[in-house]
Amino acid sequence: MLEKGVYFFPLAVKQCSLSAAHGEAEVDSTLEAVRPYRRASPDARAAYHEVQTSMLRFAALLLLPAFLFADTEGVNPLGSGADVIAAGRGIYNQSCTVCHGVDGGVGDRGPALAGGFRPQRRTDAEIYDAIVNGIPGTQMPAMGMNSDDAWRITAFIRSLRSSAADFPADGDAAHGEEVFWGKGGCGGCHQIGSRGGLLGPNLSNLGARMRLSEIRDALTVAKPHAPRGYKPVTVMTKDGRTIRGVVKNQHNFSIQILGDDGKLHLLVPEEIQTLDVRDKSMMPTDNEQRLSPQEFQDLLAFLSRLGSEGKP
């Protein structure tokens, strides 16, 4: 057995000199060839383990490219910067709105490309393929545009489906924070971190849970109904008090009101003189008119960057 061990190592070295062209089958066959020697003399066992280690390293090298490139294959080569998204939006609105709606909305023949649904084509590569090659069996044709323009549209569509924190708005976020607490008056009702009012929703994680288009709409588009927990209310009590705030809970036996004084008021019907609950939200939607274009854009930049820590 010792004699076998003496001649074993040169054989192992020869079999380890595999090129990258050799595959997994040859690695396995090499290990099988040396396996009988693993119970031989100490020299032979040491040589076997050395060969085994070498072959495992070689196998790892064969697999390394797959690990290196698996996550990057099909990723948009133009990136997802604001300039790429803006260019993609322009090309989309010029080329795709015959079927789809403007800015990714629902169209006459095509579905909305953003919204509260899980699209079948989600990755960069899948969206790009649909643009360039069309979708068989549907009305989606191949668009016949150059590759860069298709990637720009891909970036725009991805931005519609991602949270604002993934694709934040351009602008000076630091100045936007000043607008939020100052001229915008947002902090009177909304809280970020431990600072701000309580009448409106907490915005500490706004950028991570809403899309940029949703944040923009919240600032500019009036909602037909105030959401539950935020309906404005004014109460006159029988002892002469006036309480203004929002209804947090209401049933036949009591009403809970978060007042503009920051206190929670629990009232029963016997205490109430008049009760005026309104359906229209307290959220102002004239922000584009009250603020300058730059102030509004900077406010968007600040809000879209709010994450779990409540900071841009």
C-alpha positions, 0 to 999 in steps of 0.5 A: 500500500505504501508503494501505491501511495508513492505513485499516487501523488504524481497521478493526482497532480496530473489529474488536477491539471484540468482546464476550465473547459472540463466540467463537473463530470470530470471532477467527479471522475477524478475523485472516484479514481483516487477514492480507493486510496483514502484508507491506504498508508498515511502518505497516501491518505494525505495525498488523497485529501490534498487531491480532494481539496484541490478538486473542491476548489476547482469545482468552486471556481467553475461555479463562481461565474454563476454566483457573480453574474446571477444577480446582475444578468438582465439588469438595466445597463443604463441604471435607474437614475432620475435622468434615465427615468425622466427620459423613459417617461417622455419616450413612453408617453410618446410611443406607448399611450396609443394603448396604455394610459399617460404616465402608466395609467390605464389606457383604452386597450392596455392595462395600467402599468402601475397600481395595487397589483402584482404584474407578471413581468417584474424584472428589468429583463422581463419588461425589456423583453416585452417592449422589444419582442412583444408578448405573444398571444396578446395585443402587445406588439414588438415596439421596434425601438433601439435598445437604449430607448427600450431600457429607458422605458424599462426604468420608467415602468420600474419606477412606477412600481417601486416605493418612493425610497427606491426612486426618490424625487429630484430636489433639495431634500434638506430644503424640503424638510424646512418647507415641511415644518415651515411654510408647508404647515405639514408638521401641524398634523403629521408626525415624523419620528417623535416630532409633529402633530397627531391628527394625520397619519405618521409619515416616518416610513412614508417613502418606503411604503408609498410610490412617488406618484401616490405621494404627489397625488396626496399633496395635489388631488382631493380625495372623495372621502376621508379615510377611517380614523381621520374624519373631521369632527366638531362637538359641542358638549352640554357643559359648553365645551367645543372639541375639534379633531378627528373621529378615531372610533364611534359606535352607539354608546360612545365616540372617541375623538383625537382633538386638535389639542393632542388629547383623546376625548371619550364622550357618551351621547348624554354629554353631547349637544351637537355632533358634526362629522364631515366626510371631506379630508382635512388634508390640503390639496392646493400645495402646488399653488401655495408653494413655489415650484421649487419648494414643492419639488424639494418637499417631494424630494424630502418626503420620498426619502423618508424611511424606517428612521424617519430621515432622508 
